[in-house]
Protein backbone atom coordinates (compact mmCIF):
# COMPACT_ATOMS: atom_id res chain seq x y z
CA UNK A 1 0.00 0.00 0.00
CA UNK A 2 1.22 3.49 -0.80
CA UNK A 3 -1.08 4.92 1.86
CA UNK A 4 1.17 4.78 4.91
CA UNK A 5 3.05 6.94 7.39
CA UNK A 6 6.26 4.92 7.34
CA UNK A 7 9.06 6.72 9.21
CA UNK A 8 6.89 9.79 9.83
CA UNK A 9 7.42 11.53 13.17
CA UNK A 10 4.24 12.50 15.01
CA UNK A 11 3.24 14.19 18.26
CA UNK A 12 -0.23 13.50 19.66
CA UNK A 13 -1.37 15.46 22.71
CA UNK A 14 -3.88 14.04 25.17
CA UNK A 15 -3.04 10.56 23.92
CA UNK A 16 -3.24 8.37 27.02
CA UNK A 17 -6.90 7.42 26.42
CA UNK A 18 -10.01 8.05 24.36
CA UNK A 19 -9.77 9.71 20.96
CA UNK A 20 -6.12 10.66 21.48
CA UNK A 21 -5.10 7.08 22.19
CA UNK A 22 -7.07 5.86 19.17
CA UNK A 23 -5.33 8.44 16.98
CA UNK A 24 -1.92 7.37 18.22
CA UNK A 25 -2.79 3.72 17.58
CA UNK A 26 -3.88 4.52 14.02
CA UNK A 27 -0.74 6.51 13.23
CA UNK A 28 1.47 3.80 14.71
CA UNK A 29 -0.30 1.08 12.72
CA UNK A 30 0.48 3.03 9.54
CA UNK A 31 4.20 3.11 10.35
CA UNK A 32 4.67 6.40 12.21
CA UNK A 33 6.91 6.93 15.23
CA UNK A 34 4.84 8.72 17.86
CA UNK A 35 5.48 10.89 20.91
CA UNK A 36 2.56 10.61 23.34
CA UNK A 37 1.77 13.40 25.78
CA UNK A 38 -0.89 13.60 28.51
CA UNK A 39 -1.44 14.90 32.03
CA UNK A 40 -1.83 11.56 33.81
CA UNK A 41 1.65 10.05 33.98
CA UNK A 42 0.50 6.58 35.04
CA UNK A 43 -2.08 6.31 32.26
CA UNK A 44 0.44 7.63 29.75
CA UNK A 45 3.12 5.11 30.72
CA UNK A 46 0.56 2.32 30.59
CA UNK A 47 -0.45 3.35 27.07
CA UNK A 48 3.19 3.58 25.99
CA UNK A 49 3.88 0.11 27.38
CA UNK A 50 0.83 -1.29 25.61
CA UNK A 51 1.93 0.10 22.24
CA UNK A 52 5.59 -0.81 22.73
CA UNK A 53 4.62 -4.42 23.48
CA UNK A 54 3.11 -4.53 19.99
CA UNK A 55 6.43 -3.55 18.46
CA UNK A 56 5.60 0.08 17.75
CA UNK A 57 8.09 2.95 18.04
CA UNK A 58 6.50 5.06 20.74
CA UNK A 59 7.68 7.55 23.35
CA UNK A 60 5.97 9.34 26.22
CA UNK A 61 6.33 12.78 27.78
CA UNK A 62 3.91 13.48 30.64
CA UNK A 63 2.65 16.98 31.35
CA UNK A 64 -0.19 19.44 30.95
CA UNK A 65 -0.21 21.06 27.52
CA UNK A 66 -1.67 24.23 29.05
CA UNK A 67 1.63 24.69 30.93
CA UNK A 68 4.25 26.66 29.04
CA UNK A 69 7.01 24.52 30.50
CA UNK A 70 5.50 21.33 29.14
CA UNK A 71 5.02 22.84 25.68
CA UNK A 72 8.66 23.87 25.71
CA UNK A 73 9.71 20.38 26.79
CA UNK A 74 7.82 18.89 23.83
CA UNK A 75 9.60 21.22 21.41
CA UNK A 76 12.96 20.45 23.03
CA UNK A 77 12.34 16.70 22.86
CA UNK A 78 11.48 16.90 19.16
CA UNK A 79 14.58 18.97 18.43
CA UNK A 80 16.87 16.60 20.33
CA UNK A 81 15.46 13.31 19.09
CA UNK A 82 14.00 13.94 15.64
CA UNK A 83 15.01 17.41 14.38
CA UNK A 84 11.98 17.38 12.07
CA UNK A 85 8.29 16.82 12.77
CA UNK A 86 5.88 15.46 10.17
CA UNK A 87 2.58 15.39 12.08
CA UNK A 88 1.21 17.35 15.02
CA UNK A 89 -2.19 16.37 16.40
CA UNK A 90 -3.60 18.93 18.83
CA UNK A 91 -6.05 16.65 20.61
CA UNK A 92 -5.80 17.51 24.32
CA UNK A 93 -8.94 19.25 25.54
CA UNK A 94 -11.30 19.63 28.46
CA UNK A 95 -14.89 20.61 29.13
CA UNK A 96 -16.70 21.79 32.23
CA UNK A 97 -20.39 21.10 31.70
CA UNK A 98 -22.38 23.74 33.57
CA UNK A 99 -24.57 26.79 32.85
CA UNK A 100 -22.60 29.79 31.62
CA UNK A 101 -23.81 32.03 34.47
CA UNK A 102 -22.27 29.67 37.03
CA UNK A 103 -18.76 29.58 35.50
CA UNK A 104 -15.97 31.08 37.55
CA UNK A 105 -13.33 33.14 35.77
CA UNK A 106 -10.74 30.45 36.49
CA UNK A 107 -12.95 27.69 35.01
CA UNK A 108 -13.54 29.72 31.86
CA UNK A 109 -9.81 30.43 31.57
CA UNK A 110 -8.99 26.76 32.06
CA UNK A 111 -11.20 25.69 29.15
CA UNK A 112 -9.89 28.38 26.82
CA UNK A 113 -6.25 27.84 27.82
CA UNK A 114 -6.38 24.09 27.23
CA UNK A 115 -8.58 23.98 24.14
CA UNK A 116 -7.40 27.04 22.22
CA UNK A 117 -4.39 28.87 23.61
CA UNK A 118 -2.28 25.74 24.16
CA UNK A 119 -2.76 24.30 20.64
CA UNK A 120 -1.89 27.67 19.09
CA UNK A 121 1.23 28.05 21.21
CA UNK A 122 2.38 24.46 20.65
CA UNK A 123 1.87 24.80 16.90
CA UNK A 124 3.98 27.96 16.89
CA UNK A 125 6.71 26.32 18.96
CA UNK A 126 6.86 23.41 16.52
CA UNK A 127 6.73 25.53 13.36
CA UNK A 128 10.44 25.08 12.57
CA UNK A 129 10.53 21.25 12.84
CA UNK A 130 7.25 21.07 10.90
CA UNK A 131 8.79 23.24 8.21
CA UNK A 132 11.89 21.02 8.12
CA UNK A 133 9.64 18.09 7.24
CA UNK A 134 8.76 19.68 3.92
CA UNK A 135 5.39 17.91 4.24
CA UNK A 136 4.30 18.93 7.72
CA UNK A 137 0.70 18.35 8.76
CA UNK A 138 -1.13 19.85 11.72
CA UNK A 139 -4.49 18.30 12.61
CA UNK A 140 -6.57 20.07 15.23
CA UNK A 141 -9.28 18.11 17.04
CA UNK A 142 -12.14 20.58 17.12
CA UNK A 143 -15.81 19.68 17.60
CA UNK A 144 -19.24 19.95 16.04
CA UNK A 145 -19.84 22.26 19.02
CA UNK A 146 -17.54 24.78 17.35
CA UNK A 147 -20.04 25.23 14.51
CA UNK A 148 -23.39 24.63 16.22
CA UNK A 149 -24.80 24.86 19.71
CA UNK A 150 -24.47 21.24 20.77
CA UNK A 151 -25.52 22.04 24.33
CA UNK A 152 -22.07 21.17 25.66
CA UNK A 153 -21.47 24.51 27.36
CA UNK A 154 -20.70 27.91 25.84
CA UNK A 155 -16.97 28.11 26.72
CA UNK A 156 -16.30 24.70 25.13
CA UNK A 157 -18.09 25.70 21.92
CA UNK A 158 -16.31 29.06 21.90
CA UNK A 159 -12.91 27.42 22.26
CA UNK A 160 -13.60 24.96 19.44
CA UNK A 161 -14.92 27.72 17.17
CA UNK A 162 -11.65 29.52 17.78
CA UNK A 163 -9.75 26.37 16.85
CA UNK A 164 -11.61 26.20 13.54
CA UNK A 165 -10.59 29.76 12.72
CA UNK A 166 -7.04 29.05 13.85
CA UNK A 167 -7.01 26.13 11.40
CA UNK A 168 -8.10 28.31 8.49
CA UNK A 169 -5.71 31.14 9.33
CA UNK A 170 -2.62 28.98 9.85
CA UNK A 171 -3.37 26.93 6.74
CA UNK A 172 -3.10 30.02 4.56
CA UNK A 173 -0.22 31.57 6.50
CA UNK A 174 1.93 28.43 6.60
CA UNK A 175 1.26 27.07 3.12
CA UNK A 176 4.48 28.59 1.79
CA UNK A 177 6.36 26.71 4.51
CA UNK A 178 5.01 23.39 3.24
CA UNK A 179 2.77 22.90 6.27
CA UNK A 180 -0.86 21.82 5.91
CA UNK A 181 -3.32 22.62 8.70
CA UNK A 182 -6.73 20.92 8.96
CA UNK A 183 -9.22 20.06 11.66
CA UNK A 184 -11.49 17.16 12.53
CA UNK A 185 -14.79 17.81 14.31
CA UNK A 186 -16.27 14.82 16.12
CA UNK A 187 -19.87 14.58 17.25
CA UNK A 188 -20.60 12.58 20.41
CA UNK A 189 -18.05 9.76 20.62
CA UNK A 190 -17.63 6.79 22.95
CA UNK A 191 -14.72 7.78 25.22
CA UNK A 192 -13.95 7.75 28.95
CA UNK A 193 -14.79 11.48 29.04
CA UNK A 194 -18.31 10.96 27.66
CA UNK A 195 -19.04 7.72 29.51
CA UNK A 196 -21.13 9.35 32.25
CA UNK A 197 -23.19 11.38 29.79
CA UNK A 198 -23.77 8.56 27.33
CA UNK A 199 -24.66 6.13 30.10
CA UNK A 200 -27.83 8.15 30.74
CA UNK A 201 -30.49 6.50 28.52
CA UNK A 202 -32.60 9.63 27.99
CA UNK A 203 -29.66 11.81 26.95
CA UNK A 204 -28.17 9.10 24.75
CA UNK A 205 -31.52 8.60 23.05
CA UNK A 206 -31.77 12.31 22.22
CA UNK A 207 -28.26 12.31 20.75
CA UNK A 208 -28.91 9.22 18.65
CA UNK A 209 -32.19 10.64 17.34
CA UNK A 210 -30.34 13.81 16.25
CA UNK A 211 -27.82 11.67 14.36
CA UNK A 212 -28.92 10.24 10.98
CA UNK A 213 -26.58 7.29 11.48
CA UNK A 214 -28.57 6.51 14.62
CA UNK A 215 -25.62 6.05 16.97
CA UNK A 216 -22.61 7.77 18.51
CA UNK A 217 -19.14 7.47 17.00
CA UNK A 218 -16.37 5.09 17.95
CA UNK A 219 -13.01 6.67 18.74
CA UNK A 220 -11.32 4.69 15.95
CA UNK A 221 -13.66 6.34 13.41
CA UNK A 222 -12.37 9.75 14.43
CA UNK A 223 -8.81 8.43 14.37
CA UNK A 224 -9.22 7.22 10.78
CA UNK A 225 -10.15 10.73 9.64
CA UNK A 226 -7.07 12.16 11.37
CA UNK A 227 -4.80 9.55 9.79
CA UNK A 228 -6.13 10.36 6.32
CA UNK A 229 -5.34 14.06 6.76
CA UNK A 230 -1.83 13.14 7.94
CA UNK A 231 -1.07 11.13 4.78
CA UNK A 232 0.98 12.58 1.94
CA UNK A 233 -1.91 11.50 -0.29
CA UNK A 234 -3.90 14.35 1.32
CA UNK A 235 -1.25 16.85 0.22
CA UNK A 236 -3.72 19.20 -1.53
CA UNK A 237 -6.07 19.41 1.45
CA UNK A 238 -5.47 22.30 3.83
CA UNK A 239 -7.60 24.78 5.74
CA UNK A 240 -10.47 22.30 5.89
CA UNK A 241 -12.66 20.88 8.65
CA UNK A 242 -13.82 17.28 8.41
CA UNK A 243 -16.90 16.51 10.52
CA UNK A 244 -17.11 12.96 11.84
CA UNK A 245 -20.71 13.18 12.94
CA UNK A 246 -22.89 10.49 11.37
CA UNK A 247 -24.64 13.15 9.31
CA UNK A 248 -25.70 15.31 12.27
CA UNK A 249 -24.50 18.58 10.73
CA UNK A 250 -26.00 17.81 7.31
CA UNK A 251 -29.23 19.29 8.67
CA UNK A 252 -30.21 21.45 11.60
CA UNK A 253 -29.07 20.08 14.93
Residue pairs with C-beta under 8 A, 6 or more apart in sequence:
2 233
3 30
3 231
3 233
4 30
4 31
4 231
5 27
5 30
5 31
5 32
5 86
5 87
5 227
5 230
5 231
6 30
6 31
6 32
7 31
7 32
7 33
8 27
8 31
8 32
8 33
8 86
8 87
8 230
9 32
9 33
9 35
9 78
9 82
9 84
9 85
9 86
9 87
9 133
10 24
10 27
10 32
10 33
10 34
10 35
10 85
10 86
10 87
10 88
10 89
10 230
11 34
11 35
11 37
11 74
11 78
11 85
11 87
11 88
11 89
11 126
12 20
12 23
12 24
12 27
12 34
12 35
12 36
12 37
12 89
12 91
13 20
13 37
13 38
13 65
13 89
13 90
13 91
13 92
13 119
13 122
14 20
14 37
14 38
14 65
14 91
14 92
14 93
15 21
15 23
15 24
15 34
15 36
15 37
15 38
15 44
15 47
15 89
15 91
16 36
16 38
16 39
16 40
16 43
16 44
16 46
16 47
17 38
17 43
17 47
17 191
17 192
18 189
18 191
18 192
18 193
18 219
19 91
19 141
19 186
19 189
19 191
19 219
19 222
19 223
20 38
20 89
20 91
20 92
20 141
21 47
21 219
22 219
22 220
22 222
22 223
23 89
23 91
23 141
23 222
23 223
23 226
23 227
24 34
24 36
24 47
24 51
24 58
25 51
25 220
25 223
26 220
26 223
26 224
26 226
26 227
27 34
27 87
27 89
27 226
27 227
27 230
28 34
28 51
28 54
28 56
28 57
28 58
29 56
30 227
30 231
32 86
32 87
32 230
33 57
33 58
33 59
33 82
34 51
34 56
34 57
34 58
34 59
35 58
35 59
35 60
35 61
35 74
35 77
35 78
36 44
36 47
36 48
36 51
36 58
36 59
36 60
36 61
37 44
37 60
37 61
37 62
37 63
37 65
37 70
37 74
37 92
38 44
38 47
38 62
38 92
39 62
39 63
39 64
39 92
40 62
41 62
44 60
44 62
45 60
45 62
47 60
48 58
48 59
48 60
51 58
52 58
59 77
59 81
61 70
61 73
61 74
61 77
63 69
63 70
63 73
63 74
64 70
64 114
65 71
65 74
65 92
65 114
65 118
65 119
65 122
66 110
66 113
66 114
66 117
66 118
68 121
71 118
71 121
71 122
71 125
72 125
74 122
74 125
74 126
75 122
75 125
75 126
75 129
78 85
78 126
78 129
79 129
82 129
83 129
83 132
84 129
84 130
84 132
84 133
85 126
85 129
85 130
85 132
85 133
85 136
86 130
86 133
86 135
86 136
86 137
86 230
87 136
87 137
87 138
87 139
87 230
88 122
88 123
88 126
88 130
88 136
88 137
88 138
88 139
89 138
89 139
89 141
89 226
89 230
90 118
90 119
90 122
90 123
90 138
90 139
90 140
90 141
90 163
91 141
92 114
92 118
92 119
93 114
93 115
93 141
93 159
94 110
94 111
94 114
94 115
95 111
95 152
95 153
95 156
95 193
96 103
96 107
96 110
96 111
96 153
96 155
96 156
97 152
97 153
97 156
97 197
98 107
98 153
100 153
100 154
100 155
103 155
107 155
108 155
111 153
111 155
111 156
111 159
112 155
112 158
112 159
112 162
114 159
115 156
115 159
115 160
115 162
115 163
116 159
116 162
116 163
116 166
119 140
119 163
119 166
120 166
123 138
123 166
123 170
123 181
127 174
127 177
127 179
129 136
130 136
130 138
130 174
130 177
130 179
131 174
131 177
131 178
131 179
133 178
133 179
134 178
135 178
135 232
135 235
136 177
136 178
136 179
136 180
137 179
137 180
137 181
137 182
137 229
137 230
137 234
138 167
138 170
138 179
138 180
138 181
138 182
139 181
139 182
139 183
139 184
139 226
139 229
139 230
140 163
140 164
140 166
140 167
140 181
140 182
140 183
140 184
141 183
141 184
141 186
141 222
141 226
142 160
142 163
142 164
142 167
142 183
142 184
142 185
142 241
143 150
143 152
143 156
143 157
143 160
143 185
143 186
144 150
144 185
144 186
144 187
144 243
144 245
144 248
144 249
144 253
145 152
145 156
145 157
145 160
146 157
146 159
146 160
146 161
146 162
146 163
146 164
146 185
147 161
147 164
147 185
147 241
147 243
147 249
148 249
148 253
149 157
149 253
150 157
150 187
150 253
160 185
163 183
164 183
164 185
164 241
167 181
167 182
167 183
167 239
167 240
167 241
168 239
170 179
170 181
171 180
171 181
171 182
171 238
171 239
171 240
172 239
174 181
175 238
180 229
180 234
180 235
180 237
180 238
181 238
181 239
182 229
182 234
182 237
182 238
182 239
182 240
182 241
182 242
183 240
183 241
183 242
184 222
184 225
184 226
184 229
184 241
184 242
184 243
184 244
185 241
185 242
185 243
185 244
185 245
185 249
186 217
186 222
186 243
186 244
186 245
187 211
187 216
187 217
187 243
187 244
187 245
187 246
187 248
187 249
188 194
188 197
188 198
188 207
188 211
188 216
188 217
189 216
189 217
189 218
189 219
189 221
189 222
189 244
190 198
190 216
190 217
190 218
190 219
191 219
194 216
197 203
197 204
198 204
198 207
198 216
204 216
207 216
208 214
208 215
208 216
210 248
210 253
211 245
211 246
211 247
211 248
212 246
212 247
212 248
212 250
212 251
213 246
213 247
214 246
215 246
216 246
217 244
217 245
217 246
221 244
222 244
225 242
225 244
228 234
229 237
229 242
243 249
